[in-house]
Amino acid sequence: MKIYIILIQILFLAFSGIYGKTTTSTEGVVKGVDDFYKKTRFIMTKMEKQIYKHLPDDAERAKFMKEFWDKRDPTPDNFENEAKSTYAKRIAYSNRWFSEGKGKNTGWDSERGRILLQLGIPDRREFGELDMTSPGGVNQQRGALLSTKRLPMERWFYYRFQLYLVFTDTNGFGNFKLMRIPAQLLSAIDLAKMSVLDTSNNDIKYQITFKPSVKNNEIVLRIPTKKISFEENNGVMRASFSITIYIYKNYLRIDDIKVERVLDKIDNSILKKKYIYLKIPIDYSAKGKYYFDILLKDIVGQSRYRDVVKYKVR
């Protein structure tokens, strides 16, 4: 079967480094922090990258590293941090299968490896060949001499993100490149970052989301009603949320807030509304640049989502 595609050469999320375990020296200086950043910036938010680059010393970076994985832990009451262990397994998988002749422990830095780190192992993976002589195919430049060469190809399917990717080895050296960038890929990567590296296979259409804003000493979360999971008890509809807000001022964490919100006595008029709003009071009167890193958990649906809002007090 012929596939008609146009090759777009890209430099996709170029990263480098070695993923290493953090150790502490006798002087208390943490080693391996640069290794941590080189690998985890794939799933860092823009705010997290800015904060990390402004941290003053290794001690603060060590605190950041712990908080980074704590925020992504889907089951914080368990001893194991499943998000951290899952990410390490993705690195090991990429290093085993995607080294592409670059040497040991380099597979994570290939295009296939980088996407796998962010989105996980695809639900379905197919292998085949791409015909270079296809009209509109890889070698179709004006006046080009046609070739009968066929290129190795992989197809990846992510059902959760409704995403389909095609990689091909265009130079014959085993270096697979993404053929094109679907619009769904960028949105899937953003969602994967904000959804706390969700290790489940839940359909994204059922996942809780929200849009944060800062108004009048309050953080306001605007939540689409259709994304909320409700439970019914004796004819009464109810929704419950757990909210954690990590507060940063001038790139340093200064506080965190943990609250719960319950919506009960919900009638049909509320269910017909497009959005439901949750408000959390905060104090940000001192001058400075604030970042509010917000983690929301829908307790009924067990769905989690993160987003960040910044605010500057002059």
C-alpha positions in Angstrom: 0.0 0.0 0.0 1.4 3.4 -1.0 1.4 6.3 1.4 1.4 9.8 0.1 3.2 12.2 2.4 5.6 15.1 2.3 8.7 15.0 4.3 9.3 17.9 6.7 12.7 17.9 8.2 12.5 19.1 11.8 14.6 19.6 14.8 12.1 18.4 17.3 12.6 19.4 21.0 16.4 18.9 20.9 17.6 17.8 24.3 20.7 16.2 25.7 22.1 14.7 28.9 22.1 11.6 31.0 19.4 10.7 33.5 21.1 10.0 36.8 20.1 9.3 40.3 20.5 12.3 42.6 23.2 11.9 45.3 24.3 14.1 48.1 28.0 14.7 48.9 29.4 15.1 52.4 29.3 18.9 52.1 25.5 18.7 51.4 25.8 19.8 47.7 23.5 17.8 45.5 24.9 16.2 42.4 23.1 15.2 39.2 20.8 18.3 39.0 21.9 19.1 35.5 21.1 15.5 34.5 17.7 15.9 36.0 16.9 19.0 34.0 18.2 17.6 30.7 15.8 14.7 30.9 12.8 16.1 32.7 12.4 19.4 30.8 10.5 17.3 28.2 7.5 17.4 30.7 8.3 20.7 32.5 5.9 23.5 32.1 7.3 26.9 30.9 7.0 28.2 34.4 9.0 25.3 35.9 11.8 25.9 33.4 12.0 29.5 34.4 12.0 28.7 38.1 14.7 26.1 37.7 17.0 28.4 35.8 16.7 31.0 38.5 17.3 28.8 41.5 20.4 30.1 43.4 22.1 26.9 44.5 22.0 23.1 44.6 20.1 23.0 47.8 17.2 24.9 46.2 17.4 22.7 43.1 17.2 19.6 45.2 14.0 20.9 46.8 12.7 21.7 43.3 13.4 18.1 42.2 11.5 16.6 45.0 8.5 19.0 44.5 8.6 18.3 40.8 7.8 14.6 41.2 5.5 15.1 44.2 3.3 17.3 42.0 3.1 14.5 39.5 2.5 11.6 41.9 -1.0 10.2 41.0 -1.2 8.3 44.3 0.7 10.5 46.9 -0.5 8.2 49.8 1.5 5.3 48.4 5.2 4.8 49.0 6.0 4.6 45.3 5.8 7.6 43.0 4.3 6.0 39.9 4.8 9.0 37.7 8.6 9.0 38.5 9.0 5.3 38.0 7.0 5.3 34.8 9.2 8.1 33.4 12.3 6.1 34.3 10.9 3.1 32.5 10.2 5.2 29.4 13.8 6.3 29.4 15.0 2.7 29.7 12.7 1.6 26.9 13.9 4.5 24.6 17.5 3.7 25.3 17.0 0.0 24.4 15.0 0.4 21.2 15.9 3.9 19.8 19.6 4.3 20.1 19.8 4.7 16.3 23.6 4.0 16.2 24.5 6.9 18.5 25.7 4.8 21.4 24.4 3.4 24.6 21.8 5.4 26.6 21.1 7.8 23.9 17.7 6.6 22.6 15.8 9.1 24.8 17.3 11.9 22.6 15.9 10.6 19.3 12.7 11.9 17.9 10.9 8.7 18.8 12.4 8.7 22.2 11.4 12.3 23.0 7.8 11.7 22.0 7.7 8.5 24.0 9.0 10.2 27.1 6.2 12.8 26.8 3.2 10.6 25.7 4.2 7.1 26.8 4.5 3.9 24.8 1.9 4.0 22.0 -1.2 1.9 22.2 -0.4 0.5 18.8 2.8 0.4 16.8 3.0 -0.8 13.2 6.0 -1.4 11.0 6.2 -1.1 7.2 7.9 0.5 4.2 7.4 3.8 2.4 7.6 4.0 -1.4 9.9 6.9 -2.4 8.5 6.9 -5.9 4.9 7.7 -4.8 3.5 10.9 -6.4 4.0 13.6 -3.7 6.3 11.2 -1.8 9.7 11.7 -0.2 11.7 12.1 -3.4 9.2 14.1 -5.4 11.2 17.3 -6.3 10.9 18.9 -9.7 13.1 17.1 -12.2 14.2 14.5 -9.6 15.3 11.1 -10.8 12.8 8.5 -9.4 14.1 5.6 -7.4 12.6 2.3 -6.5 14.0 2.5 -3.0 11.6 1.8 -0.1 12.1 3.3 3.3 11.5 1.7 6.7 8.5 3.2 8.5 6.7 3.1 11.8 3.2 4.2 12.6 2.3 5.1 16.2 -1.3 5.3 17.5 -2.3 7.0 20.8 -6.0 6.3 21.2 -6.3 8.5 24.3 -5.1 11.5 22.4 -6.7 10.5 19.1 -3.3 10.8 17.6 -1.5 9.1 14.7 2.2 9.6 14.0 4.4 8.4 11.2 8.2 8.0 11.4 10.5 7.0 8.6 14.2 6.3 8.1 14.9 8.7 5.2 18.7 8.3 5.0 18.9 4.6 5.5 21.1 4.8 8.6 18.4 3.9 11.1 17.6 7.5 12.1 13.8 7.7 12.2 12.2 11.2 11.8 8.7 12.4 12.3 7.1 12.9 8.8 4.9 15.7 9.8 3.6 17.4 13.0 -0.1 16.9 13.4 -2.0 19.7 15.3 -3.0 17.0 17.9 0.6 16.3 18.8 1.3 19.7 20.3 -2.0 19.8 22.2 -1.4 16.2 23.4 2.1 17.2 24.7 0.7 20.2 26.5 -2.1 18.1 28.1 0.4 15.4 29.1 2.4 18.1 31.0 -0.5 19.5 32.8 -2.3 16.2 33.6 0.5 15.2 36.0 1.9 12.6 33.7 -1.3 10.6 33.9 -0.3 6.9 33.9 -3.8 5.7 33.1 -5.4 5.2 29.7 -8.4 7.4 30.5 -10.0 9.1 27.5 -9.0 12.8 27.6 -12.6 13.9 26.9 -13.4 12.7 30.5 -10.5 14.4 32.1 -11.0 17.4 34.4 -9.6 20.7 33.1 -9.8 24.3 34.3 -8.7 27.8 33.5 -7.2 29.8 36.4 -7.2 33.6 37.0 -6.3 36.0 39.8 -9.0 38.5 40.9 -9.5 40.5 44.1 -7.2 38.4 46.3 -8.7 35.2 45.0 -7.7 32.5 42.6 -10.6 31.6 40.5 -10.9 28.3 38.7 -13.3 28.1 35.8 -14.2 24.4 35.3 -16.3 23.1 32.3 -19.3 21.5 33.9 -19.2 18.6 31.4 -15.7 17.7 32.7 -16.9 17.3 36.3 -17.8 13.9 37.7 -20.9 13.9 39.9 -22.2 11.3 42.4 -25.8 10.9 43.5 -26.8 10.0 47.1 -30.4 9.9 48.1 -31.4 12.0 45.2 -28.8 14.7 45.9 -26.0 15.4 43.3 -22.6 16.1 44.7 -19.1 16.9 43.4 -15.9 17.1 45.4 -12.5 18.7 44.7 -9.1 18.7 46.3 -7.0 21.7 45.4 -3.3 22.3 46.1 -1.7 25.7 45.2 2.1 26.1 45.2 3.0 29.8 45.5 6.3 31.2 44.1 7.5 34.7 44.5 10.4 35.9 42.4 11.0 32.3 41.4 11.3 30.9 44.9 8.6 28.9 46.6 7.2 30.7 49.6 4.0 28.8 50.5 1.4 26.3 49.5 -2.3 26.1 50.1 -4.4 22.9 50.4 -8.2 23.1 50.4 -11.2 21.0 49.5 -14.4 22.3 47.9 -17.7 20.4 47.8 -20.6 21.2 45.5 -23.8 19.7 46.9 -27.5 20.3 46.5 -26.8 20.5 42.8 -30.0 20.9 40.7 -30.6 20.8 37.0 -30.1 24.5 36.6 -26.4 24.2 37.7 -25.9 21.2 35.4 -27.1 23.3 32.5 -24.4 25.9 33.1 -21.3 25.8 30.8 -18.9 26.5 33.7 -18.6 26.1 37.5 -16.3 28.5 39.4 -14.3 27.7 42.5 -12.7 30.5 44.5 -9.7 30.3 46.8 -8.6 33.3 48.9 -4.9 34.2 48.8 -2.6 36.9 50.1 -0.2 38.5 47.6 0.0 42.0 48.8 3.9 42.2 48.9 5.5 43.5 45.7 7.0 40.9 43.4 6.3 38.4 40.6 4.1 35.6 41.7 3.5 32.2 40.1 0.6 30.0 41.3 1.0 26.4 40.3 -2.4 24.8 40.8 -3.2 21.1 41.1 -6.9 20.2 41.0 -8.2 16.7 41.7 -11.8 15.6 40.9 -12.3 13.3 43.8 -15.4 11.5 42.4 -13.8 10.9 38.9 -10.2 10.5 40.2 -9.1 12.8 37.4 -6.3 15.4 37.9 -5.1 18.5 36.1 -2.6 21.2 36.6 -2.3 24.8 35.3 -0.3 27.9 36.2 -1.2 31.5 36.5 1.2 34.4 37.1 0.6 37.8 38.7 2.8 40.8 39.3 2.3 43.1 42.3 3.9 46.5 41.7 
